[in-house]
Amino acid sequence: MAGTGGKRLNKGAIQKPSAFGLAAHAAGMAASPGKEAVEGSYRAQIVSAPGWQFTGSVDVDTHFKATEAQAHRWDYGIGIGQANGQELECWVEPHSASSSRHVGEMLAKLDWLKRKLETAPFKKLRAMTYVPGRTGHPFYWLRTLSGECRITAHGREARRLAKSGLRMPAQHLTLP
């Protein structure tokens, strides 16, 4: 049986839950191993930086779809850790960037997520998101492969994204 990072585990060995898995559980969500909660068509676009590995993922959108059907929900939370035990939370939203109107949609989703992070059940996920001296950014816009990116790096939309803490849309992400 393979564990995270491709290490072989003895039969019957019990894996210690990751900090991400525990934080997701505290928020009422079930974590999947690695990037498994991320839709398969997006997984190849998301890689870990050298020295980091994925510790789990959650499909936030699906989890809240029944209770907040009309909300602008964020899609995925991904835990990523280093061998020294440090774990961070990265939030990834696959979305088209073919029009400047998509910036408003993304900012609505980010606002929804930030409000979730302020709630008591999300306390542990919030702590993993806003780590002092953090490597990388916590919020990522994964540009879907269909259509071209119409958001320019020096335009008004880019300034709105930067002000909110959301990175420019990218076709490939290296986390954190």
JOMOSUL-V27894 format. One line per field, one symbol per residue. ss: DSSP state (2 for helix, 1 for strand, 0 for the rest). phi: phi as a letter, one per 20 degrees, with the letter a starting at -180 (. if undefined). psi: psi as a letter, one per 30 degrees, with the letter a starting at -180 (. if undefined). A space follows every 10 residues. Layout:
# JOMOSUL-V27894
ss=???
phi=???
psi=???
This chain:
# JOMOSUL-V27894
ss=0102220100 0000000022 2222220000 0100000002 2220011100 0111111112 2222200000 0000011111 1100001111 1111100000 2222222222 2222222002 2222222220 0000000011 1110000000 0000022222 2222000001 001110
phi=.edfmmfedf gnfdefffgf gfffffende edfldfffgg fdgfeccefg ndbfdqbcef gffegfecge feefecdceb cdffnfccdd dccfafcebf ffffffffff fgfffffeeg fegfffffed egmgemdedc defffeneed defdegffff fffendfffc fcddee
psi=kkakggkkkk kfkkkkklee eeeeefggkk klkbgffkke ffeffjlklk fllkfllkje eeegeefhef ljklekkkkk llfffkklkk kkjkklgflf ffeeeeeeee eeeeeeffle fgeeeeefei kkgkkllfkk jjklfkllkg jkfgleeeee eeefgkllkk fkkjk.
